């Protein structure tokens, strides 16, 4: 790959600990700013009581009213379907058997780390349901078997079949590392747990306008849609819907409810066209003609300052064109015209 006029070459990971180290280094970006990683090293002293210990656990409090605990298992693609399926099943069984003890140990680990305890306490101030750490952890561990997050150096079709053999929910997070042979600088390319665009400094005075056709008015609860497509409850602006390999298959925008209602009433044209906009930089190669586009309601209405009850997706259409707007200059950047 080429980045800022420099060539970078794909690196092969020697073993799982090498990839595990990278996962821990990029945990903030990989799992989200309000997710907390408990690596295996923090639990290894409890091995006799916890049984088989995975590479870690992830506590996600992005939504402090709906905390989630994930099992973390770092894998290499070359280990294959059978190895990964056996590993996942072992950890799921061990989790179920040692769940009460793990619950206690996680609380102890948090309370022993004042910085971590403070960060989680900050999230609790945003919760309408929980006041105390114990309540938060108990709710996060409510699932009989949590989703297993698998950072991995690549995917093939056989690995997608793991869930066909074992009744355990799995999310793969492909990670690739590239290195510049001259500077030895490394770059990590990965699919985050929540498939939202990373916050990027916007280009001053520039925004992007998406032409959407074949528009229809829909009424899909955001909670249901987001769960089906693994979209963060706190994603803002826009994000992609991706397939199991991390490839974009759709794009999602969010607007304030009152503005979206006005748009539906006044601006949805008779020829079933509409526009969506973002100030974030857009890579035209990430999009396809007729890619599904959804426009939904934000969880909070910034105009009223109030939380939105039962937010929904209201508009669905097909992507046709993208324009870059610089002041009064408009440049079509998608689809690119062949010369």
Backbone torsions as a table, in degrees:
resi	resn	phi	psi	omega
1	UNK	NA	160.2	179.4
2	UNK	-120.9	134.0	-179.4
3	UNK	-139.7	121.2	-179.3
4	UNK	51.3	47.2	176.7
5	UNK	65.1	16.9	175.6
6	UNK	-116.2	144.4	178.4
7	UNK	-90.8	136.0	177.0
8	UNK	-125.5	141.2	-177.0
9	UNK	-116.5	141.7	-177.7
10	UNK	-63.9	134.0	179.8
11	UNK	-101.6	138.9	173.4
12	UNK	-94.0	130.4	179.1
13	UNK	-76.3	134.3	-179.4
14	UNK	-71.1	-37.7	-177.7
15	UNK	-158.9	175.8	-178.6
16	UNK	-64.8	-39.8	178.0
17	UNK	-57.6	-33.0	178.3
18	UNK	-65.1	-44.4	177.6
19	UNK	-69.7	-36.5	177.8
20	UNK	-58.3	-41.3	179.8
21	UNK	-61.6	-41.7	178.9
22	UNK	-66.1	-41.7	178.2
23	UNK	-56.6	-43.7	-179.6
24	UNK	-68.2	-33.4	179.6
25	UNK	-68.7	-36.8	-175.9
26	UNK	-105.9	17.5	-174.4
27	UNK	-54.6	-39.6	-178.2
28	UNK	-59.2	-44.4	-179.5
29	UNK	-80.6	-32.4	-176.5
30	UNK	-73.4	-41.9	-175.0
31	UNK	-106.3	-11.3	179.0
32	UNK	108.4	151.9	-174.1
33	UNK	-68.6	-19.5	179.4
34	UNK	-109.5	25.3	173.9
35	UNK	-111.8	142.9	-175.4
36	UNK	-123.6	127.1	-176.8
37	UNK	-94.1	130.1	173.3
38	UNK	-111.5	92.7	-175.9
39	UNK	-69.4	162.6	-178.6
40	UNK	-54.9	-33.9	-177.8
41	UNK	-60.1	-26.7	-179.9
42	UNK	-82.2	-14.1	-176.4
43	UNK	-112.4	-9.2	-171.7
44	UNK	-60.3	-30.3	179.7
45	UNK	-68.0	-15.3	-179.4
46	UNK	-101.8	13.9	-173.7
47	UNK	-54.5	-41.9	-177.3
48	UNK	-62.0	-31.7	-177.8
49	UNK	-92.1	-27.8	-177.3
50	UNK	-95.4	-11.7	-178.9
51	UNK	76.5	-138.1	-178.9
52	UNK	-71.7	121.4	-176.5
53	UNK	-105.0	129.7	177.1
54	UNK	-74.8	-172.3	-179.4
55	UNK	-73.1	-9.6	176.2
56	UNK	160.5	-179.6	174.1
57	UNK	-130.1	149.8	179.3
58	UNK	-121.6	123.9	175.5
59	UNK	-102.5	114.6	-178.8
60	UNK	-103.3	116.2	176.8
61	UNK	-120.6	36.1	173.9
62	UNK	-57.0	-42.6	172.0
63	UNK	-107.6	100.4	-174.3
64	UNK	-66.3	-10.5	174.5
65	UNK	-88.5	-12.8	-178.9
66	UNK	-138.2	65.6	-179.9
67	UNK	-66.1	149.7	-177.5
68	UNK	-132.3	137.1	172.7
69	UNK	-109.0	130.2	177.7
70	UNK	-115.2	150.1	167.9
71	UNK	-88.9	136.7	178.2
72	UNK	-109.1	127.6	176.1
73	UNK	-138.1	110.5	179.7
74	UNK	-82.2	132.8	-177.4
75	UNK	-137.4	161.9	171.7
76	UNK	-111.6	139.8	-176.4
77	UNK	-57.1	-35.8	-174.9
78	UNK	-67.5	-15.1	178.6
79	UNK	-71.0	-21.2	169.7
80	UNK	81.0	172.2	-173.9
81	UNK	-59.9	-49.4	-173.6
82	UNK	-61.9	-46.6	-179.5
83	UNK	-61.1	-47.7	-177.2
84	UNK	-65.9	-41.2	179.8
85	UNK	-62.2	-42.7	-179.9
86	UNK	-65.2	-43.4	179.6
87	UNK	-60.4	-48.6	-178.6
88	UNK	-61.1	-42.8	-179.7
89	UNK	-64.8	-41.2	178.0
90	UNK	-59.2	-44.8	-177.8
91	UNK	-69.7	-35.5	178.5
92	UNK	-65.1	-42.5	178.8
93	UNK	-65.9	-44.1	-179.7
94	UNK	-63.4	-39.7	179.3
95	UNK	-60.7	-46.6	-178.4
96	UNK	-61.9	-39.6	-176.5
97	UNK	-75.2	-31.4	-174.3
98	UNK	-110.7	14.3	-174.8
99	UNK	-53.7	-47.7	-179.2
100	UNK	-60.2	-41.0	-179.8
101	UNK	-69.6	-39.5	178.6
102	UNK	-62.8	-39.1	178.5
103	UNK	-55.3	-46.9	-179.2
104	UNK	-66.2	-43.8	-176.3
105	UNK	-65.0	-39.7	179.3
106	UNK	-62.6	-41.3	178.0
107	UNK	-64.3	-39.0	178.9
108	UNK	-65.1	-42.5	-179.5
109	UNK	-62.2	-43.4	-179.5
110	UNK	-64.7	-45.0	-177.4
111	UNK	-70.1	-21.9	178.6
112	UNK	-82.8	-9.0	-179.3
113	UNK	-118.1	99.6	-173.7
114	UNK	-60.8	-35.7	179.8
115	UNK	-67.3	-44.9	178.4
116	UNK	-65.2	-42.5	-180.0
117	UNK	-61.1	-39.5	179.9
118	UNK	-66.6	-41.6	-179.8
119	UNK	-62.7	-41.5	179.3
120	UNK	-70.7	-35.8	176.6
121	UNK	-62.1	-36.7	176.8
122	UNK	-62.1	-39.8	178.3
123	UNK	-67.7	-35.0	179.1
124	UNK	-63.1	-29.2	178.3
125	UNK	-66.6	-19.0	178.8
126	UNK	-91.8	-4.8	-175.6
127	UNK	-86.7	140.8	174.7
128	UNK	-94.4	-12.3	-173.3
129	UNK	-108.3	-31.8	-171.9
130	UNK	-121.6	144.7	175.8
131	UNK	-115.5	-23.7	-170.8
132	UNK	-124.5	154.2	179.8
133	UNK	-57.2	-44.9	-178.0
134	UNK	-57.4	-40.5	179.7
135	UNK	-64.6	-40.8	-178.3
136	UNK	-64.3	-47.8	-178.6
137	UNK	-66.7	-41.3	179.1
138	UNK	-59.7	-41.3	179.0
139	UNK	-68.3	-41.5	-179.8
140	UNK	-62.0	-28.8	-177.8
141	UNK	-100.5	22.2	-177.7
142	UNK	-71.2	-28.3	-179.5
143	UNK	-68.6	141.1	178.5
144	UNK	-64.5	-45.5	175.7
145	UNK	-133.7	114.5	-179.1
146	UNK	-73.8	165.3	174.9
147	UNK	-65.4	139.1	176.6
148	UNK	-97.3	118.8	177.5
149	UNK	-91.0	125.7	-176.7
150	UNK	-120.6	93.8	167.8
151	UNK	-65.0	133.6	-172.5
152	UNK	-149.7	153.3	-176.1
153	UNK	-82.4	6.0	177.4
154	UNK	159.8	164.2	-178.0
155	UNK	-127.9	149.1	166.3
156	UNK	-131.9	171.0	-172.7
157	UNK	-59.9	-33.2	-176.7
158	UNK	-63.6	-36.0	-177.4
159	UNK	-67.9	-25.0	178.1
160	UNK	-68.4	-14.4	-177.6
161	UNK	-88.2	-3.6	-177.6
162	UNK	-54.0	-44.5	-178.2
163	UNK	-68.5	-14.9	175.6
164	UNK	-72.9	-20.8	-175.8
165	UNK	-103.0	-25.4	179.7
166	UNK	-131.5	143.7	-176.4
167	UNK	-89.2	63.2	-179.8
168	UNK	-133.6	127.3	178.6
169	UNK	-68.9	137.2	-175.3
170	UNK	-132.5	140.9	169.9
171	UNK	-127.2	120.6	175.0
172	UNK	-88.6	138.0	174.9
173	UNK	-122.8	91.5	-179.2
174	UNK	-63.0	137.3	178.8
175	UNK	-132.0	131.7	174.3
176	UNK	-125.5	141.7	178.0
177	UNK	-118.0	132.6	179.3
178	UNK	-119.1	148.5	-178.6
179	UNK	-131.5	141.7	173.3
180	UNK	-89.7	119.4	-173.6
181	UNK	-65.4	-20.7	-178.1
182	UNK	-87.8	-49.3	-176.6
183	UNK	-91.4	-14.9	-174.4
184	UNK	64.4	14.6	176.3
185	UNK	-71.2	138.4	-179.9
186	UNK	-112.3	149.0	177.3
187	UNK	-131.0	132.5	179.3
188	UNK	-105.3	129.9	176.2
189	UNK	-113.0	124.7	-174.6
190	UNK	-152.7	163.0	174.0
191	UNK	-101.0	116.5	-178.3
192	UNK	-70.5	162.1	179.2
193	UNK	-54.9	-47.2	173.9
194	UNK	-102.7	120.1	-167.0
195	UNK	-81.3	58.6	178.1
196	UNK	-107.4	157.7	-179.9
197	UNK	-65.3	134.5	176.5
198	UNK	-64.5	144.3	179.3
199	UNK	-63.8	120.9	-177.2
200	UNK	-121.8	141.3	176.8
201	UNK	-61.3	122.0	-176.3
202	UNK	-73.4	155.2	177.6
203	UNK	-81.4	118.9	-173.2
204	UNK	-57.7	128.9	176.3
205	UNK	78.4	6.4	-177.1
206	UNK	-118.8	138.2	170.9
207	UNK	-144.8	172.0	-174.5
208	UNK	-123.9	135.6	-177.7
209	UNK	-116.7	126.7	-177.6
210	UNK	-104.2	123.9	173.7
211	UNK	-86.7	123.1	-177.4
212	UNK	-119.0	128.1	180.0
213	UNK	-117.1	-179.5	-179.1
214	UNK	53.2	41.6	-173.8
215	UNK	-74.2	138.3	172.6
216	UNK	-135.9	149.4	177.9
217	UNK	-87.7	127.2	-178.0
218	UNK	-122.5	176.4	-179.1
219	UNK	-150.0	73.3	-176.0
220	UNK	-110.4	122.7	178.1
221	UNK	-55.6	132.6	-178.3
222	UNK	-62.9	-36.9	-178.0
223	UNK	-60.5	-42.8	-179.1
224	UNK	-68.5	-47.5	-177.8
225	UNK	-63.3	-45.9	-178.0
226	UNK	-62.8	-38.2	179.0
227	UNK	-66.8	-42.3	-179.1
228	UNK	-64.9	-31.5	-174.8
229	UNK	-110.4	13.0	176.8
230	UNK	54.1	47.7	179.7
231	UNK	-101.9	133.6	-179.3
232	UNK	-61.4	138.9	177.1
233	UNK	-65.4	-18.8	-176.5
234	UNK	-113.1	15.9	175.3
235	UNK	-63.9	143.3	-178.4
236	UNK	-130.3	156.1	176.1
237	UNK	77.9	-89.7	174.8
238	UNK	-158.2	161.2	179.0
239	UNK	-154.9	168.9	178.5
240	UNK	-97.5	150.3	161.3
241	UNK	-94.0	131.8	-175.6
242	UNK	-125.1	157.0	174.5
243	UNK	-86.0	-175.5	-175.4
244	UNK	-62.6	-22.6	179.2
245	UNK	-90.7	0.3	179.9
246	UNK	88.8	3.7	-179.4
247	UNK	-78.8	134.5	179.7
248	UNK	-64.5	132.1	176.8
249	UNK	-121.6	-10.6	179.6
250	UNK	-164.6	168.1	179.2
251	UNK	-135.1	143.3	-174.6
252	UNK	-126.0	132.9	175.3
253	UNK	-117.5	155.3	174.9
254	UNK	-130.3	137.8	176.6
255	UNK	-127.2	161.0	172.9
256	UNK	-63.0	143.7	-174.1
257	UNK	-56.7	-47.5	-175.4
258	UNK	-65.2	-35.5	178.2
259	UNK	-70.2	-38.0	179.3
260	UNK	-65.6	-39.8	178.0
261	UNK	-62.8	-43.6	179.2
262	UNK	-63.7	-38.9	180.0
263	UNK	-63.4	-43.6	-179.6
264	UNK	-63.2	-40.8	-176.3
265	UNK	-74.2	-34.3	-170.9
266	UNK	-111.5	-32.1	-165.7
267	UNK	-111.2	-8.0	174.7
268	UNK	-73.6	112.5	-171.6
269	UNK	-75.0	162.3	-178.0
270	UNK	-66.2	-23.7	178.9
271	UNK	-91.0	17.3	173.4
272	UNK	61.2	43.8	174.9
273	UNK	-120.4	152.3	173.6
274	UNK	-154.0	178.7	-179.1
275	UNK	-127.8	146.5	169.7
276	UNK	-128.2	149.6	-174.7
277	UNK	-135.3	154.2	173.8
278	UNK	-150.0	148.8	175.8
279	UNK	-93.7	-6.1	179.1
280	UNK	-75.7	145.1	177.7
281	UNK	-57.5	140.8	-175.4
282	UNK	-117.8	131.3	175.3
283	UNK	-98.8	108.8	-176.0
284	UNK	-58.1	-26.1	-177.2
285	UNK	-71.5	-10.2	-179.8
286	UNK	-85.1	-2.9	-172.6
287	UNK	-118.2	157.3	176.8
288	UNK	-130.2	147.2	175.3
289	UNK	-61.7	136.6	-178.3
290	UNK	70.7	14.8	171.6
291	UNK	-60.2	139.2	178.4
292	UNK	-63.7	137.1	176.5
293	UNK	-125.0	129.9	177.7
294	UNK	-121.1	141.4	174.5
295	UNK	-124.4	122.7	-176.5
296	UNK	-128.4	-178.2	-177.1
297	UNK	-92.1	140.3	174.2
298	UNK	-69.7	160.7	178.3
299	UNK	-71.4	-27.3	177.4
300	UNK	-124.4	139.4	176.7
301	UNK	-92.6	107.8	-177.1
302	UNK	-64.1	-22.4	179.5
303	UNK	-75.4	-35.7	-178.0
304	UNK	-100.8	-18.8	-177.7
305	UNK	74.6	16.8	-176.6
306	UNK	-114.5	151.9	176.4
307	UNK	-72.0	139.6	-178.6
308	UNK	-88.7	123.6	176.6
309	UNK	-81.4	130.2	176.9
310	UNK	52.3	59.1	178.9
311	UNK	-62.7	148.0	-175.1
312	UNK	-134.0	162.9	167.1
313	UNK	-92.0	130.0	-170.4
314	UNK	-115.1	-22.1	-176.3
315	UNK	-129.1	137.2	173.3
316	UNK	-132.6	140.4	178.1
317	UNK	-159.8	-168.7	-179.2
318	UNK	-119.9	134.6	180.0
319	UNK	-74.8	130.9	179.0
320	UNK	-117.8	-43.7	-175.4
321	UNK	-148.2	154.9	173.4
322	UNK	-130.7	135.1	179.8
323	UNK	-120.8	140.1	171.6
324	UNK	-96.4	127.6	-177.7
325	UNK	-111.2	116.0	176.7
326	UNK	-116.5	99.7	-176.4
327	UNK	60.8	-120.4	179.0
328	UNK	-94.4	0.3	-178.4
329	UNK	-92.7	130.9	-179.1
330	UNK	-118.7	125.3	-179.3
331	UNK	-126.0	125.8	178.1
332	UNK	-76.6	123.3	-177.8
333	UNK	-114.9	-9.7	178.8
334	UNK	-152.5	135.8	-7.8
335	UNK	-74.5	152.2	179.4
336	UNK	-71.1	138.6	-179.2
337	UNK	-88.2	125.0	178.6
338	UNK	-70.2	135.4	179.4
339	UNK	-98.6	NA	NA
